[in-house]
Amino acid sequence: MLGNSWSAENVKTGNAPRPSGDAIGDGDPLGVYTKSADSMMASFEAPGALGRMVMMPFGEMPAAGLAGFRFVDLIVHAWDLAKATGQDTDFAPDLCEAALSMSRQRMANMDRANMPFKAEVVVPADAPATDRLAGFLGRQV
């Protein structure tokens, strides 16, 4: 939720402060999440939004790059939840292959010290795309 809200504001302003704290309060978690996701999508869909420059923890980039990061972030957090609750982590293979390919391209020359990702964890090449993505982003598969 915080990532969605921050992304929406960052696209609108170019340099929004990272939010912290309780995003739900006494509210409805699904309603609060849905509102944050709708706000984020609206900000990315605004005319010219994807070409705007936004400040990220590692430097400035076009908002299209932030949209890509949110795409990957949402998939990997879905993997986190599936893994933590004993559910199948092999979901949306085509989307996960795309997310893995994007992540490899975007992070090829980036220092992970300034990113929320640990060192890559080796995962078998024949593992599901979601597990390979999680491993690439430093999750223990």
Secondary structure in CASP SS format (residue, H / E / C, confidence):
PFRMAT SS
TARGET T0000
AUTHOR 0000-0000-0000
METHOD secondary structure of the structure
MODEL  1
M C 1.00
L H 1.00
G H 1.00
N H 1.00
S H 1.00
W H 1.00
S H 1.00
A H 1.00
E H 1.00
N H 1.00
V H 1.00
K H 1.00
T H 1.00
G C 1.00
N C 1.00
A C 1.00
P C 1.00
R C 1.00
P C 1.00
S C 1.00
G C 1.00
D C 1.00
A C 1.00
I C 1.00
G C 1.00
D C 1.00
G C 1.00
D C 1.00
P H 1.00
L H 1.00
G H 1.00
V H 1.00
Y H 1.00
T H 1.00
K H 1.00
S H 1.00
A H 1.00
D H 1.00
S H 1.00
M H 1.00
M H 1.00
A H 1.00
S H 1.00
F H 1.00
E H 1.00
A C 1.00
P C 1.00
G C 1.00
A H 1.00
L H 1.00
G H 1.00
R C 1.00
M E 1.00
V E 1.00
M E 1.00
M E 1.00
P C 1.00
F C 1.00
G E 1.00
E E 1.00
M E 1.00
P E 1.00
A H 1.00
A H 1.00
G H 1.00
L H 1.00
A H 1.00
G H 1.00
F H 1.00
R H 1.00
F H 1.00
V H 1.00
D H 1.00
L H 1.00
I H 1.00
V H 1.00
H H 1.00
A H 1.00
W H 1.00
D H 1.00
L H 1.00
A H 1.00
K H 1.00
A H 1.00
T C 1.00
G C 1.00
Q C 1.00
D C 1.00
T C 1.00
D C 1.00
F C 1.00
A C 1.00
P H 1.00
D H 1.00
L H 1.00
C H 1.00
E H 1.00
A H 1.00
A H 1.00
L H 1.00
S H 1.00
M H 1.00
S H 1.00
R H 1.00
Q H 1.00
R H 1.00
M H 1.00
A C 1.00
N C 1.00
M C 1.00
D C 1.00
R H 1.00
A H 1.00
N H 1.00
M C 1.00
P C 1.00
F C 1.00
K C 1.00
A C 1.00
E C 1.00
V C 1.00
V C 1.00
V C 1.00
P C 1.00
A C 1.00
D C 1.00
A C 1.00
P C 1.00
A H 1.00
T H 1.00
D H 1.00
R H 1.00
L H 1.00
A H 1.00
G H 1.00
F H 1.00
L C 1.00
G C 1.00
R C 1.00
Q C 1.00
V C 1.00
END
